[in-house]
Amino acid sequence: MSVDTSPSSVTVSDLAARPRLVCRPTSSAEEVATHFRIRHQVFVLEQGLFLTSSAVPGSGTEQDDVPVGDDRDEHDDDPCTIHVIGLADGVIGGTVRLYPLAGSRGLWKGDRLAVLAEHRHHGLGAPLVRFAVAQAGARGGREMEAFIQPANVSFFRWLGWRPKGGLVTYAGMEHQRMVIGLAPQRA
């Protein structure tokens, strides 16, 4: 079965059914807490990343099937880090964070891109990535890097990113380092 997705096949009702997507930096303690909850849900609970050794399922602990871990690190407390949320019709469903890399001239890093399962059909991923790229460029960045799970490399290529080097282990699993040039943003 094929679906016609050309612009001429999109109806007014299709457009009305699409949620309004907004990406912006967190602006309250509650939004920051939601940002961290989403990341924990996606990276620790769903993907099993950032687990402590006693949290490995089947490890013989009393918490066998309850992953225990935390994806937070020193960048989360750095005042230069920007925690971003993605909203679909006003409901927070995704996150990304970005920060300048210390000791570099104009190099930024984007990471912790996470969209809750129930929001993935809204298409929040691309706006979150584009927002992070624009924010880094607006802050004088010249290039941004991210470490991407291999299954998502084609998505990032579609967004204009390019692979740099081979696969590396990041957060305990293989990732591809990818980069994108940043254009200065005008106000």
C-alpha positions in Angstrom: 0.0 0.0 0.0 1.4 3.4 -0.9 0.4 6.8 0.5 0.5 9.9 -1.6 2.3 12.6 0.5 2.7 15.2 -2.2 1.5 18.7 -1.2 -1.5 18.4 -3.6 -2.8 15.4 -1.6 -2.8 17.2 1.8 -6.3 18.3 2.6 -7.5 21.1 5.0 -8.7 18.4 7.5 -5.1 16.9 7.4 -3.7 20.2 8.3 -6.2 20.8 11.0 -5.4 17.4 12.5 -1.7 18.2 12.9 -0.6 19.4 16.3 1.0 22.8 16.7 4.7 22.1 17.5 6.7 24.5 19.5 10.3 24.1 20.7 11.8 26.4 23.3 14.2 26.5 26.3 12.8 25.4 29.6 11.5 28.4 31.6 10.6 27.0 35.0 11.7 24.4 37.5 8.7 22.3 36.6 9.7 22.3 32.9 13.3 21.3 33.8 11.9 18.4 35.9 9.7 17.3 33.0 12.8 17.6 30.7 14.7 15.2 33.0 11.7 12.8 33.4 11.4 12.5 29.6 15.1 11.8 29.2 15.0 9.2 32.0 11.9 7.5 30.4 13.6 7.2 27.0 17.2 6.6 27.8 17.1 4.6 31.0 13.7 2.9 31.1 13.2 2.2 27.4 16.7 1.9 26.0 18.5 0.6 29.1 21.3 3.2 28.8 23.1 4.8 31.8 22.3 1.8 34.0 24.2 1.1 37.3 25.7 -2.3 37.4 23.2 -3.5 40.0 20.4 -2.4 37.7 21.1 -4.9 34.9 18.0 -7.1 34.4 18.6 -10.6 35.6 21.5 -9.5 37.8 20.0 -11.2 40.9 19.1 -8.1 42.7 15.7 -7.5 44.3 15.1 -4.9 41.6 15.7 -7.3 38.7 13.5 -5.8 36.1 13.4 -2.2 37.2 16.2 -0.3 35.5 18.1 2.0 37.8 20.2 4.7 36.3 20.5 8.3 35.5 21.4 10.1 32.3 22.2 13.3 34.1 25.8 14.5 34.1 27.9 17.6 34.8 26.5 19.4 31.7 23.1 19.5 33.3 24.3 21.8 36.1 26.4 24.0 33.8 24.8 27.4 33.3 25.9 27.4 29.6 23.7 24.3 28.9 20.4 25.0 27.3 17.6 22.5 28.2 15.0 22.5 25.4 11.5 21.1 25.4 9.3 20.3 22.4 5.5 20.7 22.8 2.7 19.3 20.7 -0.5 21.3 21.2 1.0 22.6 24.5 2.0 19.2 25.9 5.7 18.6 26.5 6.6 15.4 24.6 10.3 15.8 23.7 13.6 17.2 24.8 17.1 18.0 23.7 20.0 19.8 25.3 22.9 21.8 23.9 26.1 23.4 25.2 29.3 24.9 24.0 32.3 22.5 24.3 34.9 23.9 26.7 38.2 24.8 25.2 36.8 24.9 21.6 36.2 27.9 19.4 32.6 27.7 18.3 32.0 24.0 18.7 28.7 23.0 20.3 27.3 19.7 21.3 23.7 18.6 21.0 22.6 15.5 22.9 19.9 13.8 24.9 17.3 14.1 22.1 14.3 12.2 23.4 10.7 12.0 22.4 8.2 10.1 24.4 6.6 7.1 22.6 3.2 8.6 22.7 4.4 11.8 21.0 6.7 10.2 18.3 3.9 10.3 15.6 3.8 14.1 16.0 7.2 14.6 14.4 8.8 16.5 17.3 12.3 15.1 16.6 13.1 17.3 13.5 11.9 20.6 15.1 13.9 19.8 18.3 17.1 19.2 16.3 16.6 22.3 14.1 15.9 24.4 17.1 19.1 23.2 18.8 21.1 24.0 15.7 19.6 27.5 15.4 20.2 28.2 19.0 23.9 27.2 18.8 24.3 29.3 15.6 22.6 32.3 17.3 25.2 32.0 20.1 28.2 32.2 17.8 28.7 28.5 17.2 30.4 27.5 14.0 29.8 23.7 14.2 27.7 21.3 16.2 28.4 17.7 17.0 26.2 14.9 18.2 26.7 11.2 18.8 23.8 9.4 17.0 22.6 5.8 17.4 23.1 4.1 14.0 19.4 3.6 13.4 19.0 7.4 13.4 21.9 8.3 11.1 19.7 8.6 8.0 17.3 10.9 9.9 20.2 13.2 10.8 21.6 13.1 7.2 18.2 14.2 6.0 18.5 17.2 8.4 21.8 18.2 6.9 24.3 16.5 9.3 27.2 14.5 8.1 29.1 11.6 9.7 32.6 12.2 10.9 34.8 9.2 11.7 33.6 5.7 12.4 31.4 4.2 15.1 32.4 4.8 18.7 31.1 3.5 22.0 29.0 6.2 23.7 26.9 5.6 26.7 27.6 1.9 26.4 26.5 1.4 22.9 27.7 2.2 19.3 27.1 5.7 18.1 28.1 7.7 15.0 29.7 11.1 15.5 27.9 13.6 13.2 28.5 17.3 12.6 26.7 20.2 11.0 28.0 23.6 10.1 26.2 26.5 11.9 25.2 29.6 10.2 25.1 32.8 12.2 21.5 33.6 13.0 20.1 37.1 12.5 17.8 38.6 15.0 
